[in-house]
Amino acid sequence: MRIEIVQPLQNWAEDFASLRTIIMRAAPAGAQVHHIGSTAVPGLPAKDIIDIQLTVDDLEQVDVAAFEQERFRRSSAMNDHCPPGVELPECELRKILFRSMSGRSANVHVREKGRFNQRYPLLCRDFLRTHPVAANAYGLIKERLAERFPMDEDAYYDIKDPVFDIIVEGANEWAKAIGWSEPPSD
């Protein structure tokens, strides 16, 4: 699959809202949903894929068949990456990933409440929303990576993920300084 970064599209927030309704039909009771990733940061270039985080109390609560009925296919990816130099138990990185099978391109990342990988995308999203210089630099990095590695996802993520780990370090300091806490469902 070709990696292509596009300029921000006005419809990303509306597309998330439509997908949110569909996802909540398949979600376990009490789940929270957030628009995450670059399409959730106004003005940030991104792949034209809506990333959504569904937060659940326990991954065992997820009914894969319910997501399939809503036209989402479970992916084989089961763990998020661990930042270099950080040692985390596997439970802090586990997730279920669903990809849309038709209609709007979307990824649904199902993660457990309170885990490292559940907090990470929310903190980074909120940090980039309030730090336009960091967001613009991150957007430029993604554009250049996509130009250099348009057909090599492994190379793209081998560089992009550590760059994002640098961003999260700043985001953690920002979170402490302002008393950031996890936002309610979008």
C-alpha positions in Angstrom: 0.0 0.0 0.0 1.4 3.4 -1.0 2.0 5.9 1.9 0.6 9.2 0.9 0.4 12.3 3.2 -2.3 14.8 2.2 -3.0 18.3 3.3 -5.6 18.6 6.1 -9.2 17.9 4.9 -12.2 19.8 6.3 -14.3 16.6 6.5 -12.0 14.6 8.9 -14.0 15.7 12.0 -17.3 15.0 10.4 -16.0 11.6 9.2 -15.0 10.8 12.7 -18.4 11.7 14.0 -20.1 9.4 11.5 -17.7 6.5 12.3 -18.2 7.1 16.1 -21.9 6.3 15.8 -21.1 3.0 13.9 -18.3 2.0 16.3 -20.4 2.6 19.4 -23.0 0.1 18.1 -20.3 -2.6 18.3 -18.5 -1.3 21.4 -18.9 -2.9 24.8 -21.0 -1.0 27.4 -19.1 1.8 29.1 -16.5 2.2 26.3 -15.1 5.6 25.4 -14.2 6.8 21.9 -11.7 9.4 20.8 -10.5 10.8 17.5 -6.7 10.3 17.6 -3.8 10.5 15.2 -3.0 13.3 12.8 -6.5 13.7 11.4 -7.5 14.7 14.9 -5.1 17.7 15.0 -6.5 20.6 13.0 -4.1 21.8 10.3 -1.8 18.7 10.4 -1.1 16.8 7.2 -1.9 13.1 7.5 -2.7 9.9 5.7 -6.3 10.1 4.8 -7.3 7.5 7.3 -9.3 8.3 10.4 -7.8 6.8 13.5 -10.1 6.1 16.4 -9.3 4.9 19.9 -11.9 2.8 21.7 -11.1 2.5 25.4 -12.5 -0.5 27.2 -12.1 -1.9 30.7 -10.9 -5.3 29.3 -10.0 -6.4 25.8 -11.8 -9.7 26.5 -15.1 -7.6 26.4 -14.7 -6.9 22.7 -17.1 -8.8 20.5 -15.2 -9.2 17.2 -18.3 -10.4 15.4 -20.1 -7.1 16.3 -17.3 -5.2 14.6 -17.5 -7.4 11.6 -21.2 -6.8 11.3 -20.3 -3.0 11.2 -17.8 -3.8 8.4 -14.6 -3.7 10.4 -12.0 -6.5 10.0 -9.7 -7.4 12.8 -6.0 -6.9 11.9 -3.2 -9.2 13.0 -1.4 -6.3 14.8 -1.8 -7.0 18.6 0.8 -4.7 20.3 1.9 -1.1 20.0 5.6 -0.3 19.8 7.5 0.4 23.0 9.6 3.6 23.1 13.4 2.9 23.1 14.8 2.7 26.6 11.5 2.1 28.2 10.7 -1.3 29.7 7.0 -2.1 29.8 5.1 -5.3 30.5 3.3 -6.6 27.4 -0.1 -5.8 28.9 0.7 -2.1 28.7 1.0 -2.3 24.9 -1.7 -4.9 23.9 -4.5 -3.8 21.7 -7.0 -5.0 19.1 -6.9 -3.3 15.8 -9.8 -3.2 13.3 -9.7 -1.7 9.8 -12.7 -0.6 7.8 -13.7 -3.0 5.1 -15.7 -0.6 3.0 -16.6 3.1 2.9 -14.4 5.6 4.8 -10.8 4.4 5.5 -10.5 4.0 9.3 -8.5 2.2 11.9 -10.1 1.4 15.3 -7.5 0.9 18.0 -9.1 -0.8 21.0 -7.0 -0.4 24.2 -7.6 -0.9 27.9 -8.3 2.0 30.1 -5.2 3.2 32.1 -2.6 1.4 30.0 0.5 3.2 28.6 -0.7 2.8 25.0 -4.2 4.1 25.8 -2.8 7.4 27.4 -0.1 7.9 24.8 -2.2 8.9 21.7 -4.5 11.1 23.7 -1.7 13.0 25.3 0.2 13.4 22.0 -3.0 14.6 20.2 -3.7 17.2 22.9 -0.1 18.3 22.9 0.1 18.8 19.2 -3.3 20.6 19.2 -1.7 23.2 21.5 1.8 23.3 20.1 1.7 24.3 16.4 5.4 24.5 15.9 5.8 20.8 17.0 2.7 19.9 14.9 4.1 21.6 11.8 7.6 19.9 12.3 5.9 16.5 12.8 3.8 17.1 9.6 6.9 18.0 7.6 8.7 14.8 8.9 5.8 12.7 7.8 5.6 14.3 4.4 9.4 13.8 3.8 9.2 10.2 5.0 6.3 9.4 2.7 8.3 11.0 -0.2 11.4 8.9 0.6 9.6 5.6 1.5 6.3 5.7 -0.4 6.1 1.9 -0.7 8.0 0.8 2.5 5.8 1.0 5.6 8.5 -0.6 7.7 11.0 2.1 6.9 8.4 4.9 7.3 7.4 3.6 10.8 11.0 2.8 11.8 11.7 6.5 11.7 8.3 8.0 12.5 7.7 6.1 15.7 11.0 7.2 17.4 10.2 10.8 16.3 6.9 10.5 18.0 8.6 9.1 21.1 10.6 12.4 21.2 7.3 14.4 21.0 5.8 12.4 23.8 8.7 13.3 26.1 7.8 17.0 25.6 4.1 16.1 25.9 4.7 14.5 29.3 6.5 17.6 30.6 3.6 19.8 29.3 1.1 17.5 30.9 2.8 17.8 34.3 3.0 21.6 34.0 -0.6 22.1 33.2 -2.2 19.2 35.1 -3.4 17.5 32.0 -5.8 14.6 32.5 -7.5 12.2 30.1 -10.4 13.9 28.3 -13.9 12.5 28.2 -15.2 10.7 25.1 -15.2 12.9 22.0 
